[in-house]
Amino acid sequence: MTVAETVRLQSRNQIYSPRWRALEHDRTGPSQAQVSVLVVDDDERVRWVTARMLREEGYHVIEAPSAEEAWNRLAEDPEIQVVLTDIAMPGGNGVDLAERIVAGSPLRHVVLMSGYDRLFPKLGEPGAQFPLLIKPFKAEQLLRQIRLLLRGDH
């Protein structure tokens, strides 16, 4: 199920149990619980669904609706290891935020997200400074990218 499909279900006020999370297969554990992820997206529903995907896997998730708010959250919480940020946001660009984050703390990892892959073709190329997730993405894609970053495999 993609982020967009989940958002559509939520917007119709339907009760939904995510398919990516089977009760008999609890993937949460100490390794994820010790990882803090900041999700930055101006679209509240997309941010909520993305954060939920991560929480369902046991990650500690903090949310921010803008690049400015994300920067404030990063200043308040030095334990944030991964930042997942939308590229196109009012009042702040996700690429600028990513560059600023890495310049200030090279140990933090950043993943860019966008629904406009044709506008940012070079960002998704191999060897790009930051990995790019194209919306809508599946939980498995998101989780794989986070695991790769934490292992040091961009």
N, C-alpha and C positions, 0 to 999 in steps of 0.2 A: 504494500500500500504506500502510495506516495504522500508527501506532505500535503499537496493540494487535495487529494482524495480525503484525507483525514480531516482537513479543515472544512471541506464541504459537509462531511458527516457531523462535525461539531456544530456548524452553523445551523443545521436543521434540528439541533437539540436532541439528537439521537444518542442513546447510550451505546458506547463502543468499547470493545475490549480489543486492544491492539493484537494483530496476528503475529507481530514480531516478538511477542512476549508470551510464551506458553508457561502456565503455572508450574507444570511438571519439570520445566527446564529453567530453573532460576540461575541466571548468569551474573547476578550481582555478587559482589565479593569485596574483600578488603582492597584489592588493587584498584578497582574503579572508584570506590568510595573515597579514596585518598586523592583522587584527581578532580580538580575544580575546573569547570568549563564555563566561560562567559559567552552567552548567546546574544548577539547584537542584531536586531532587525526592527525596522520601524513598523512592520506589519505585525500587529499584536497576535493574530491567530497563527501566523507562520512561526513566530517566535515561540509561542506557547507549545505548538506541536513539536517543534524541534527540541525544545527543552524537555518535553515529556519523553521523547525518544531516548534522550540521554539519561534522564532520571530512571526510566524503566530498566536501564542497564546498570544502575547503581552509581552513576556519576553525580557529583555535587554540582548543581547548576545554578548559575546566577544569570539574571536577565537584564538587558538594557535596551531601551527603545531608540537610542541614538548614539552616534560616535562620541559626542560630548559626555553623555551619561556613562558610556563604557569606560572612557578615560578616568572619570571620577571613581567608578567601581574598581578599576585596576589600581588606582592610587590607595584606595581603602583596604584592598585585599591583595597582599603580595603573594599569596598562595595560589592564585589563579595560574594554571599552567597552559591552558588552551583557550584561544579566543576564536569563536566561530562568528564571522561578521558578514552581513549583507554588503554588497558593494554600493548600490545606489540607494542612498538615504538622504532625506532632506536635512540640511544643516551639517552634513559631514559625509565624506567619501570613505568607504570601507578600505580602499587601497591605501589612502593616506593614513588612516588609523592603523592599519597593519604595519606600515613602514615605521610609524612613530612607536608602536609597541615594541617591535624588534630592536629598534635603535636604543630604546630605554632599558630593555631587558632581553638580551639575546637567548635566554633560557625559555622564554615563552614561545609557544607555537601558535601560528595563525592559519586558519582555513577561511578562504573567501567563499561566499555564496552569491549566486545570481540567477535570475530567471532570464537574463538577457545575454546568453552565450555568444550571440553574433556581434554584440557590441564590444565584447572583451576577448577576442580570439587569442591573443598572445598570452593571456593569463592562464589559459588551460593547457598550454604547450608543455611538453616535458622540459624540465630544467627551469621552469618559472620559479620565482622567489617564493610564491605561496601556492599551495594547492587550491583548486577551484572545484566546488560542488555546484552542479547545475540544478536549479530548482525546476520542477519538483524532483526531489531525490527520495530514495527509499531509506528506511532505517539502516538496512545492511550497508549501504554505501556510506552513510554518515559514520557509522560505528567503525567500519573498516578504515576510513580516513583518519579517525582519531587514533586508532591503534597503530597505524603506520607512523603517525607523527610522534607518538610517545615512544616508539621503538627507535626513532631516528631515521626512518625511511620515508622521507617527504612523500 
